[in-house]
Amino acid sequence: MILKLSNLLDYLLYQADKPFVSLTEEINHIKDYIALEQLRFNDRLNVSFTSKTGVGTPQISPMLFLPFVENSFKHGFIKNGTLKIDIAIACEDETIVFHIKNTSHNTTNSKHGIGLENIKKRLELLYKDHYELKITEGNTCFEVTLSLNIKRLEAHV
């Protein structure tokens, strides 16, 4: 666990300054973060994480998906004694799709904090016209799908 924490701190302090990191690096740091949270939640956590990166390793901005993962742990709701989080990252053809869904409490009256607004601003600055962000709030779950068009990004960079 100390090694996982060390890897995360290294990523936050040194890799986040880079303009791009490999998708594989981002996935590995998400896995480390999940492992640390599993220590905190013990048996009250049910996380499903899948990733399909295909051939080649596309480059993305560092810490692009991690804020969504952090938010799911921070704002997720423990229902029936368990916080349930499903995460999927798929890279197919010209698109990277990140999807996360977590149990939540009645969110119809919820206020969005500065975190989501900052993420939206960052996406607009870094990936203008090359992404689609869909956020769905329901009575029992909170869901985010972020799609990045790799082909258009490579042409833009």
N, C-alpha and C positions, 0 to 999 in steps of 0.2 A: 504494500500500500504506500509505503514511503517512496518507492520508485515511481509509482503512478502519480503521486502528488508532485514529485520532483519533475517529472515529464510535463505535467500540466503547467507548473510554474515556469519552466523553461519556455514552453510554447507561448504563454502569456507575456513573458518579459522580452523574449528575443525573436520569436518567429512572427509575432503579431505585427512587427514593424515592417516585415517584408511585404511587397505588393501582392505576391502570390505564393501559395503553398500547394502541394499536391492534394487532391481529394483524399487520397489514402492517408495522408498526415492528419487531415481534419477528422476523418473517421476514427483513427487511432486515438485521438485526443477525446473524442466523444466517448469512446469505450472506457478510457481511463476515468473520465468524469463519472460515468455511470457506476463504475466499480467503487469509487469513493462514496457515492450516494448510497449504494447498497449497504455499505458499512453503517451509515447513519440510520437508515430505515429498517435494517434487518429484514424480518419476515413480513413487514408491512408494505413491501415494494414488489410489484410485478412489472418488469420491464421486458419488452420484446424489441430487439434491435436487429434489423436485417440490412445488408448492404450488397448491392450488385454493381460493381464498377466496370465490368466488361474489359475490353482490350484497351490498353493505354491508360494513362493517368492524367486526366485533365487538371489544370491549375485553376484555383479559385482564390478569392481573397481570404486571408486567415480569419478564423473565428466567425465565419459566415453563418454556420448552423448552430454553434454552441450556445449563443444567447437564447435561442428557442428551447434548447434542451434544459438550460438552467431555469428558464421560466416555468417549464412543466413541473420541475421539482419544487420550485419556490411557491407557485400559485396553484398547483394541483391539489385536489381534494381527496382525502383518504375516505373512501366509501367502503362500507362493510369491512373495515379494518385494513384496507389495502389501497395504496396509490397505484393506479394502473397507467402505464405509459407505453405507447407503441411508437416506434421510430423506424422509418424506412428511408434509405437513400438508394436511388437507382440512377445509373448512368447508361443511357441507351441512345444509340445513334447520335443525335445532335443535342440531347437534352439531359440535364441533371435534375432529378426530382427529389426533393427532400420533403418528407411528410412526418408530422408528429401529432399525436392525439393523446390527451390525458383526461382522466376523470376530473370533473370540476363540480362546484356547487352552483346552484341557480345563478347564472351569470347575466340574467336579463337586466339587472340594475348595476352591473359592475362598471367600474371606471377603468379606462386604460391608463397605465402608468407611463412614465417617460420612456421606459425600456422599449416598448413596441414602437413608439414614435421615432426613437433613435434608430432602431433597426430599419424602419421604412425609409428614413432620410439617408441612411448609409447605402441601402440598396439603390436608391434613386441616384445618388452621387456616383457609385461604382458601376452600376449595371443598367443605367438608364435605357429604357426600351428593349432590354435584353432579359427581362425577368417577368414573372407573374407571381404575385403573392396573394393567396386566398386564406383568410382567417374566418373560421366559423365558430361561433359561440352558441352552445345549446344549454339546456337545463342540466345535463349530466356530463357533458364533455366540451373540451376546448380543442380545436383542431387547426393546424397550419399546414398549408402546402405551398412550397416555394419551388418554382420551375425556372431554371436558367438555360438559355439557349447557348450552347457551347460554340457552335459554328459562328454565330453572330458575335459572340464575345471575342473569339480569336481574331475575327476580322476587325473588331473595334480596337483591340489591344495592339 
